[in-house]
């Protein structure tokens, strides 16, 4: 059997994605199994060498899990400690008190923008979801009304605003000025987050009904009556513990400004600033701030850590398999085919940056992969192009493209589906639509900004 080429590759990819959605939604096959089966069949259909198909899937799975499994594991432990100590409750009640129950969805968006700056989307998500569960329980509002503004805030900073790792890579690739990129990113990002987050959530939560019971929510919300104020950890110490990984990652990204590269202090700051180490330190600190100081014994803390990992095992496997599927799409040549299509159309650099990133995102599922790959492709074309475009705006256009329509090959899609307790269809109506709003609005506002600056 020959290797598939050109438009046939794209047709196979579309069939694979359709089959995936059908098997999961209609026939209720477990997503982890479906992702493996469809990935293998796609590899066979497009004529990849048989010994390469499994290797390709395993590589994608491993690359995704290498980062996410550690992050989700440590983040969940931190979330569990925060929940058991009453820290999540403290933050929930404080936010409700400051913003008022009516405006709590605004509070969630701003918190997400702050927490999301230096951390990957998944890290920010596992740090904040216990607070969302607690706020939803306290206010009796739909988790969508609380959670969607939160993921919108996280998503916008993920794609548009350095020092977020993906945006930072784009700044380097396009030789953009980091200060200007942050300023423009906020001008474009904040209105985008407001429309895709709180405003969209106010509309959609009336149309999507979540199930009554959510087993993951029960992990992070204490079932007992609310503790009296005096028994909860202080707001300051709680905020410090949650923001500790964020602070450490920021410090890591500034290491080169403080110490000469390759010196011991510089290396140490970079080491501590990696998401895995930063989260590990925060978890260990939480054993003291949320554990020992709240009167928990070592045995109880051990038990919390063990208990909270069981429910996320399934999610982690599904997220990894999504990465595997994305990798098969890449190695089979689908992603390359998509890029060639975009290049042949001779578009304005901003539109080209957006389109290439959007197509790679649809094919691979990863915003980070989409952004980094698109930069590599678009940077030479943009510099050779007759039209001059500010590199900072190219960063924003590419970032916006990388956030479009998250679907079944994206780890984030499954993370949100499982934590919110939604069906695949509901996840499309809420999360995938939210991402698309961010992507299109981001592009529109970037074009508007290009006229002004």
N, C-alpha and C positions, 0 to 999 in steps of 0.2 A: 504494500500500500504506500503510495507516494505521500510526500509531505504537503499539507494544504498551504495555499498561498493567497495573498491579496484579500479580496473581499470574502472569499470562502472562510478565511480565518475569523473574520468578524461575525459572519453568520453562525459559525460553530460556537463562538463565545456567547452570542445572544441566546442561542438555543440552550447552552449550558446554564446560563443564569435563569432563564425561564423554567427549565426543568427543576433547578434548585428551589425556586420559590414555590413551584407547584407541589413538589414532594413534601416540603415542610408545611405549607399552609393547608393543602387539600388532603394529603395522605398522612399527615401527622407523623412523618418519620423523624427521628431525633436528628437535629441539625448537624451534630458532630459526624454522624454516619453519612448523611447526605453530602456534606462538604467533601468527605473523602471520596465517596463513590463518583460524584460528578467530576471532581478534579481528575481522577484516573481515567474516566471515560472521555473527558475532553482531550487529555493527552493522547489517548489512543486514536480518537477521531481525527485530530489534526496531523497525525503521523509522527509524533515525537518518538525517538528511539525508546523502546520499552524499558531499558535499564535506566533511562533518564527520568521517566515519569515519576516513579516513586521517590527518586532522589530529589527531584525538583520540589515535590510536595513536602518532603521531610525538611528540606532546606528552608522553605517559606515558613513552615510550621515552627521550626526551631528558632529562626530569626525573630519571629513575632513573639514566641513564648520567652525567648532568652531575656527580652526586656519586660514583657507584660506580666509573666508569671511572678517574677520577683516583686514588681511594683504592686500588682493586685494583692499578692500575699501580705506584703508589709503594710500596704495602705489599709487593708481590711483589719489587720491586727490593731493598727492605730485607731481606726474607726470603732472597733469593738471596745477598746480601752476607754475611748471617749464616751461611748454610749453607756458602758457599765458604771463609770464613775459619776455619770450625770453631766459630763462636760458638754455633750451634744445638746442636752436639755437646757443647760445654762446659756449656750449661744442662741438656741432657738428662742428662749424666753426674752433674752436681751434684745434680739433683733425685732421681735414682735413688739416689745415695749418702745423701742426707738422709732420704728417705722409705722407702727400701728398694723393691726391685722389686715386692714384694707390694702396696704401697700407692700405686703411682705414679699410679693413677687419681684418688686424693684430691689429690695434688699438682697435677695438671692442672686440677682444678676450682678450687682456691684461687688458682692463678696467673691463671686466666681471670677470676675475680671482681675481682682487683686491676687487671689490665690493662684489663678491660672497663668500668671505672667511667666514665671520661670519653669513651670512644670509641664510635662506632657499631658495631653488631654486626659488620658486614663488615670494619671496620678491625681490630677485635680478632681476628677470624678469620684474616685474612691475616698478621697479626703472629705469631700463635701456631701456625699449621698447620705451619711448618717444624720447630718444636720437637716437635710431636706425631709427625710422620713420623720424626724422629730417635729419639725415645723408643721408638716402636713397633719400629724396626729394632734398636735396642740390646737391648730386652727380648725380642724375638721374639713380642710379644703382638699381638693383633688391633688394627688401627687404631681399631676401634669402641670397644674398652675404654679406649683412651687419649683418643680424640677426642670421644666423646659427653659425658664429664664436662666437657671443655673447652667445648663449645658450650652445655651446660646452664648453666655458670657465666656465660658471656657473655650468654646469653638472659635469665637472671634479672635481671642488673643492667640490661640494656637496658630491660626493662619496668617494674622496680619501684624502682630506686634512683637518686635524683639524686646527683651532677650529670650523670647521663646525659641527653642532650638531650631525649629523648621524655618522660622522667619529670619533667624540669625544667619543660617546657611544661604538664604536667598540674598541677604544684604551683602555677603561676601562675594557671591557669584556675580552679582550685577554691579559690584563696586559702589554700592549706595552709601550714603552717610547715615550712620545708625541713629543719631539724634533726630535728624529730619524724618527718618522712617518711623520712629516712635511717635513723633508729633503728627505726621500725616495719618499714621495708623490709628491714632486715637480719634482724629477728625472723622475718618471713615468708619472706624470700628464701633464707636459708642452709639451713634444713631442706628447703625445696622443691628447691634445687639438689642437695642430698645425695641425695634420693630419685630425682629425675629424671636425675641424672648418674651418679655412681659405682654406686649400687645398681641402677638400671635397666640400665646398661652391663654389669654383671656377669651379669645375666640374659640380655639380648638377644644379646650377642656369641656365645653358644653356638648361636643359632638362625639367624644371618645370616652367611653365608660370603662374604667379599670376594674379588675375583679376585686371583690370585697377583701379577700385575704391575700397577703403577699408574704410568702415565707421569708424572703430576704429582709423585708422591713422589720419582721419580728426579731431578727438578729440584732438590730441596731436601736430598737425602741424598747425601753424597759416596760414590761407589761404591768408592773405594780403601779399604784397610785403615784402621781408626781411627788418627788421628794420635797420636803420643806427647803426653802431657800438656803438655810444655814448648812444643809448637808451637801449642797452642790459645790464643786470646785469653783474658785473665783473666775470671773470673766477674763481677767488679765492672764492668769496662768494657763487657762484653757486655750486662749487665743495664741499665746506664746508656743504652746506645745504643737498646735496644728500648723502654725506658720513656720515652725522651726525648719522643716524640710525646704520650704519656700525660701527662707532666709539663707540657708546653707547653699542652695543652688544659685541664688543671686551672687553670693560671695564667690562661689566657684567661677561664675562667668566674669567676675571683675578681677580675677587673680592676676592677669597680665598687666593690669593698670597699677597694681600695688607692688608686686615683686617682679624682678626680671625673670623672663621665661627660663625654664629648665633648672631654676634654683630649687632647693628643698622646700622653702615655704610656698613657692608658686605651685610646685607639684602637689604639695599637701592640700592646698586650697582646691585645686582641680579635683583631687581624689575625693575630698569631703563633699564637693559640689555635684558629684554624679548622683542621679536620682536614686540609685540603689543604696548608696552609702548614706545619703541625706535622710532617706526614709528609715533606714536601719537605726541611725542615731536617734531620730525622733521617736521610734518605737521604744528604744531602750529608755529614753527620757520619760516617756509616758508611763513606763512601769513604775517610775517614782512619782511623777506628778499626779497621774490618774489612778495609780495602784497603791503603792505603799502609803502615800500621804492620805489616801481615802480609807485606809485601814484594811485593804485587801492583803491576804496572805500570799506567799509565793505559789502555793498550790492553786489558789483561786485564779491568779494571773495566768499560770500555765494552762488551766482549764479554759479560760476565755480564749487564749490563743489557739488551742486545739479546736474548740467548738466552732470558731468563726471560719475556719478554713474549709470545713466540709461542704457548706453550701456553694462555695465559689469554685469547687473543683470542676464541675460541669461547665460553668461559664468559661473557665480558663481553657479547657479543651476545645470548646467551640471557637473561641477567639483565635487560638492557634491554628485550627483547621481553616478558618477564614484566611489567615495568612498564607497557608499552604495553597489554597485555591488561587489567591492573588499571584503567587509565585509561578504556578503552572501557566496562568494567563500570560505572565511576563516571558517565561522561557519558551513558550510555544510560538512567540513572535506576535501575539495579538497586540501587545502594547506598542511594539515598534510600528506595526501596520497603522495604528491609530495616529501616531505621531507623523508618519509620512503624509497621511491624509491632510493633516493640519498645515504642514509646511508647504504643500502644493497650492494652497489657496491665496498666498500673498496678502496677509492681513496686516493691519496696524500692529506694531509691537505689543501694545497693551492688550489688544484683543487676542493676539497670538499667544502671549504668555498665559492669559486666562484660559484659552481654549485647550492648549497643550496640557496644562495642569488638570483641567476638568476631565479631559479624555483619559489621562493616565489614572486619575482618581477613580473614574468609573470602571476602568479595567483592573486596577490592582487593589482598590479599596483603602489604600493608605494615603492620608493627606500628606504625611511627611515624605513618603516616596514620590508622590505626585509633585510636590513642591521642589524637592531636590533634583528629580529627573528633568522636570520642565526647565529649571534654571540652566542646567547644562546644555539643553537644546536651544533655548531661546536667547541666552546671552550672546553667542556669536552672531546669530541672525540679527538681533537688535543692534549690535554695534556696527554691523555691516549695512544696516538699513538706512535709507536716505532720511527717513523721518526721525527727528531727534525726540527722545522721550526721557523724562527725568527717571534715573534708575530707581529712586525711592518709590515712584508710582508703579514701576514694573514689579517691584517686590509685592505691592498691594494687589495688583491685578493677578499675579501668579498665585498669591496666597488665597485670593477669593476663588480662583478656579479650583484650587486643591480641596475646597470644602464642599463642592457640589454633591448633590444627591448621594448620600451614604446609603449603601444597600448591602446585600447579603455577603459580599466578599470583604466587608470592613469589620474589623474587630469591635470598633465602637458601636456598630449597629447591634451586635449581639449583647454587648455589655448593657446597653440601654434597654433593649428588649427584656432581658432577664431581670434587671434590677427594678424596672418599672412594672414588671409582671404583665407585659403586653403580648398580644399575638403579633405575628409577622406583619399582618395587614395594618394593625394599629401603629406599629413602629414606622411603617411607610408614611402613614397619614400625619404622624407627629414629628418624629426625629428627622426622617429623610426630607420632608417638606421644609422643616426648619433650616436644615443645612443648605437647601437649594435657595431659600429666601436670602440667607447670609451671602451666598455666592453671587447671586444676581445683583443684590443691593450693593454689595462690596464693589462689584465691577462698575455699576452705574455711578456710584459716588466717586470712584477713582477717576472715571472719565470727567465728571463734573469738576473735580479738583484739578485735573490737568488743564482745564480751561483757565482756572484762576491763577495757578502758580507758574 
